[in-house]
Amino acid sequence: MTDTLAVPDADGARYEADRLDATAAWVARHRPPGSGSLAELGARDGALTGRLLKAGYTVHAAEPDPALRQRLLSAFGRRTRLRLSAADLAAPPPVRRRFGAVLLIEALQAGQDLELLHALRTDLLFVALAPSALDGRLRPWLSAQQGWLLVEEIDLAAPRAAASCRPAPGSRGILLRRSA
């Protein structure tokens, strides 16, 4: 779990909605609907999933946390463009199916082996993290590995200080393309 989470106040809800809207728009600029299905790993309760479905994507959502997975299934389980299968949900990376793009939006956890990214069955990988996690963890891994090239880096949400609730650290997206 990264440290970018929804904050339980009106400003926090607006921050989270803006972050998710920016993420969906970022995906659409590089992979428009109809250009291949998306795998959203760590879909949580489906806030981004819903935006992607509404935009016309076919989404294969996976969420390992049982409570969040149940909320995801309750909210979207009957949608025809949402694919949730036992294999998708039970198998964290490597994913067995080929996707137009894989999304890891605020889903990389501290201590997770980043070498697993090489096993993802896609040539396009969208990753969003708090800037501190990106700088401290993902950027050093990217500079030492071969296999993924940095295509774009974008701010999805600015850090937010909060007087009455938990601050939000911001979110930065990086788009990676497989190099080999």
N, C-alpha and C positions, 0 to 999 in steps of 0.2 A: 504494500500500500504506500502510495506516495503521500506527501503532506498537503496535496491540493484536494480539499473536500468541500462539499457544500456547507455553507455556514447557515445556521438556523435563524436568520432574521430576514427582513424584507430586502435589505441591501445584499445579503448573502445569496438569497434566491435570485436576485437580478444578476449578480456577478456570475453565478453558476449558469443561468440561462444564456447570458451573453457569451460565456466561454464555450458552451455547447453549440450555440449558433455559429460562432466563429469556426469551430472545429468542423461542423458539417459543411460550411461554405468552403473551407480549405480542401476537404476531401473532394467536393464537387468540382473545384478548379482543375484537379489532376485526374480524377476518375469520375466522369459524369455517369448518371444512372444509365444502365444498359451496357456499360463497358466491362462487365464482369462482376461476379458477386463479391461481396466484402465479408471478411471474417473479422468480427469484433471480439477480441479476446479480453476478458475482464469487463463484460458489458454491464456489470453491477445491476441496477434495477431497470435499465433500459432507457434512460433519459436520452442518450445519443441514438440508441437503436430506433426509437420512435421518430426522431427527426429524419434519420436516413430512410426509414420505411416510407414516411410521408413524401419524401423527395423522389421515391420510385426505385430505390435500390432493393436488391435481394441481399438480405443480411443473414449470415450464419453467426449467431451470437453464442458465446460460451461464457459461463460464469461459474467459477468453482465454489463460491460460498453458497451453501444450501438455502439460506434465508433469502439472499438476493436473487438467486436463481428462481425461487418460487415466486417472488414478486415479478420477475421478468416474464415467467411463464403465465402468470395471472393477467398481466397487462397485455401481452402480445402473442400468447401461445396459439391463438386461432388465426393470426394474420398469415396470408398465403405467401408473402414474400419474406417471412421470417422463418428460418430453418433452425430448429433446435432438435438435435438428435442425441441419443445417449452417447454415441461416440464423440460428437463434438463437445459435449459437456463434460464427459469423463476424462478426455485426453487433453491435457495441456500441451503446449508445443512439444514435440513436432506435430503439426496438423497434417493429416493424411491426404487431404483434398487440396487441389490447386485453386487459388483464389486470385481475382483481379487485383486485390490489395488486402493487406492485413492491417488492422488498427489495434494499437496498444495505447489507448488513451488513458493516461493516469493509471495504468495497470501494471507497470513494472514494479516489482517489490524489492525492497532493500535485501541484498544478499542473494537475489535470484541470479542464476548463471546466465550471463548475456550471450554466451556461445549458443544457447538455444535458438537465438534469432536466425542463425544460419540454417536451421532445420525447417523454418517456416516455408510453406509451399506457395511462394509468391515472389514476384520481382519488384514489388512496391510495398514499402512498409512505412506507415504513418505512426510516429511515436510522439506522445505529448507527456511532458513531465514538468514539475516545478523547476525553475531555472537552476536552483542549487543542486538538484538531483541530476539534471542534465550536465552541468559543469563538473560535478564531483564524481560522477559515475559513468554516464554514457559517453560523454566526449572523450575521456581517456581510453575507453574501450574501442571507440571508433577509430582513433588514431593508431591503435596497435593492431587492428585486425585487417584482414583482406577479405573482400566478399561483398561489402556494402559501401556505396558511395553516397555522400551527403549531397542531396539535390537542392534542398531548400530548408531554411530555418525561419520560423515565423512566431511572433508573439500572439498567442491566442487570448490571453487575459493578463492584464497588468497586475502586479502585486497590489494588495489592498490592506491598508491599516484599518483597524476597527476599534472604536472606542468602547462599544458595548458587547461585542462578540469576538469570536476567534478570528484573527487576521487570515487572509488568503494570500499564499505566497506567489500567485501568478501561475501561468502555464505557458510553456514554450513548445512549439511543435517542430519536429524535424522530419523531413521526408527523405527516406533512404531508397536507393535503387540498387538492386543486385548487380554486381560488377562482373560476375563470371557465371 
